[in-house]
Amino acid sequence: MGFLDEAGKIAGAVAAVEAAEKVDPEAGLLTKGGAAIAGFEGAGALESLVEKKDGEKQDTADDSQATDGTNSQT
C-alpha cells in the first residue's frame, strides 16, 4: 500500500497547488511550493485519520464478536 499512500499525498499536493493558482493567478513559486507541501502533509494526515478510524471500527467489531461468543455459554 506504500505506492497508493504516496499517490494520495501527491494528489493532495497537486490539488493544493491548483487551488492556490485559482485564488491567486499570479502566485509565485514560494506560494505554490508552500501549497504543495501543505497539500502533501494534509493528505497524509487525513489518510492517517481514516486508517485510525477504520482500525477503531475493526477493534469495536472484534470486541463485540468476542463478547457475543462468551455470552452464549450455558
N, C-alpha and C positions, 0 to 999 in steps of 0.2 A: 504494500500500500504506500510505500515511500514515494513512488512516482506520482500517484494520484494526489498525495498530500502536497507535493511541490507544485503540481499543476494548478491546484486550487489557490495556492498562495500567489502564483504568477498571475492567475486570472484576477485576483483581488487587486494586485498592483496595477494591471492594465486598466481595470475599471476605475481605479482611483485617479490615474493619470488622465483618462478620458473625461472624468468628471471635472478635474481641475481645468482642463482646456475648455470645457463648456462654460464654466464660471468665468474664467479669465482667458480669452483667446490669445492674449499677449503674454501668457505665463512664461516665465523664464525657466532655465534649466534647473535652478535650485528649487523652484516651486514644484516642478514636475518630479524631480528626484525625491523631494520630501513626500509628495503624494504617493509615489511608488513604494517608498519604504513603509509609509503608514498603511497602505493597502495590503502590502505583503504581510506585515505583522498583524494587522487586523483580521485578515483571512485566517491566519494561523491560530489566533486567539479564538476566533469563532469556531473553527474546526475542533479545537481542544474542548471548548464548552459543549459542543454537540456530542463528542465522544464521551465526555464525562456524564452527560445526561443519559446517553444510551447505556453506559455502564451501570448507572444507578437504577435504571429501569430493569436491566437484566438481573441485578442483585436483588431487587424487590421481587421480581418474578420467581427467582430461585428460592428466596426465603418463603414466599407464600406456598410454593410447591412442597418445600420441606415441612412446613407447618401442616399442610393438608395431609401429608403422608404419616406424620406422627399422631395426629388426632384420630385416625381411623383404627387404631389398635384397641382391641376389646379383651 
